[in-house]
Amino acid sequence: MSSVPLSHILFVSLALFCIGMYGLFTRRNMITMLMSVELMLNSTNINFVAFNKYLYPDKLDGIFFTIFIITIAAAEAAVAIAIIINLYRTHRSIDVEDATQMKF
């Protein structure tokens, strides 16, 4: 059984990270920005698992970091969605530029 080369896995991870960064910087919708941050975190998870498999196949350090990042990402998503819901209730929009304009 042949293994996928590390360079292929790193290329996929780089592509995911670049797509996430592009989405974060070009979109104004807060939900889309949150999904872009999640893409970037998932690309780092792929890196941790790939380097763990290729450099230290008998250890689980990369897997533990990945589980920790997934846990942090879930908490971050819950808090971000709560903030987005609160902003939608006050501004009736989830557009970033609408949220920066204070309405009293």
JOMODA-V456683 format. One record per residue. N is the residue number from 1. RES is the residue in three letters. PSI is psi in degrees with one decimal (none if undefined). OMEGA is omega in degrees with one decimal (none if undefined). D_CENTER is the distance of its C-alpha to the mean C-alpha in Angstrom with 2 decimals. Layout:
BEGIN
N	RES	PSI	OMEGA	D_CENTER
N	RES	PSI	OMEGA	D_CENTER
END
This chain:
BEGIN
1	MET	124.7	-178.1	31.58
2	SER	149.5	-179.1	29.74
3	SER	150.6	177.6	26.37
4	VAL	132.5	-179.8	23.67
5	PRO	149.9	-179.3	23.85
6	LEU	-34.6	-179.0	21.22
7	SER	-34.6	178.1	21.15
8	HIS	-41.9	-179.9	20.12
9	ILE	-42.0	178.7	17.13
10	LEU	-33.2	176.2	16.11
11	PHE	-42.8	177.0	16.71
12	VAL	-41.9	178.8	14.39
13	SER	-42.0	177.5	11.61
14	LEU	-40.9	178.5	12.66
15	ALA	-44.1	177.8	12.83
16	LEU	-43.0	-179.6	9.27
17	PHE	-42.5	179.7	8.27
18	CYS	-38.7	176.1	11.14
19	ILE	-42.2	177.9	10.47
20	GLY	-41.4	179.3	7.15
21	MET	-40.2	177.0	9.38
22	TYR	-45.4	178.9	12.22
23	GLY	-35.8	180.0	10.84
24	LEU	-39.6	-175.8	9.96
25	PHE	-20.2	-175.1	13.45
26	THR	-18.4	-177.0	15.49
27	ARG	150.8	177.8	14.78
28	ARG	-8.3	178.5	16.51
29	ASN	128.8	-175.3	15.51
30	MET	-33.4	178.2	13.42
31	ILE	-42.6	178.0	12.09
32	THR	-38.0	177.5	10.99
33	MET	-39.1	177.2	9.39
34	LEU	-41.8	177.9	7.46
35	MET	-33.2	178.2	6.50
36	SER	-40.1	176.6	5.73
37	VAL	-39.3	177.5	3.44
38	GLU	-38.0	175.6	1.95
39	LEU	-41.9	179.8	3.68
40	MET	-39.9	177.3	3.75
41	LEU	-37.3	178.2	3.39
42	ASN	-32.6	177.0	5.36
43	SER	-35.9	175.7	7.37
44	THR	-34.1	175.8	8.35
45	ASN	-41.4	177.5	9.34
46	ILE	-41.0	178.0	11.39
47	ASN	-45.8	-179.9	12.95
48	PHE	-45.0	-178.5	13.97
49	VAL	-40.6	-178.8	15.53
50	ALA	-47.6	179.9	17.19
51	PHE	-33.3	176.4	18.69
52	ASN	-42.6	-178.7	19.79
53	LYS	-40.5	-174.3	21.52
54	TYR	-31.2	-177.4	23.21
55	LEU	-41.1	-177.5	24.15
56	TYR	73.8	-175.2	24.80
57	PRO	-19.5	-178.6	25.31
58	ASP	-3.6	179.3	27.36
59	LYS	163.6	-178.2	24.92
60	LEU	23.0	-177.4	21.83
61	ASP	-44.1	179.3	20.16
62	GLY	-35.7	178.5	17.04
63	ILE	-40.0	178.8	16.83
64	PHE	-41.2	175.8	17.25
65	PHE	-39.9	179.8	14.47
66	THR	-43.6	178.2	12.14
67	ILE	-39.3	177.3	13.63
68	PHE	-42.9	179.4	13.29
69	ILE	-39.4	177.7	9.53
70	ILE	-40.2	178.3	9.36
71	THR	-45.4	178.5	11.94
72	ILE	-39.2	-179.9	10.43
73	ALA	-37.1	178.1	7.25
74	ALA	-42.7	177.9	10.11
75	ALA	-40.9	179.1	12.16
76	GLU	-40.4	179.0	9.84
77	ALA	-39.7	179.2	9.49
78	ALA	-44.3	179.2	13.25
79	VAL	-41.9	-179.2	14.19
80	ALA	-40.7	178.8	12.40
81	ILE	-37.1	176.4	14.09
82	ALA	-41.4	177.5	17.27
83	ILE	-41.1	179.8	17.26
84	ILE	-41.9	177.7	16.76
85	ILE	-42.2	178.5	19.60
86	ASN	-43.0	177.3	21.73
87	LEU	-35.8	178.0	21.36
88	TYR	-38.3	178.6	22.22
89	ARG	-36.3	-177.7	25.27
90	THR	-34.7	-173.9	26.53
91	HIS	-9.9	-177.1	25.80
92	ARG	30.8	178.2	25.71
93	SER	149.4	173.8	22.79
94	ILE	19.2	174.8	19.00
95	ASP	136.5	-175.7	19.43
96	VAL	-41.5	-178.1	18.35
97	GLU	-31.6	175.5	21.79
98	ASP	-32.7	-178.4	23.60
99	ALA	-25.0	-179.4	21.88
100	THR	-17.8	178.1	23.00
101	GLN	115.4	-177.7	26.57
102	MET	129.7	176.6	28.20
103	LYS	119.3	178.8	30.63
104	PHE	none	none	33.35
END
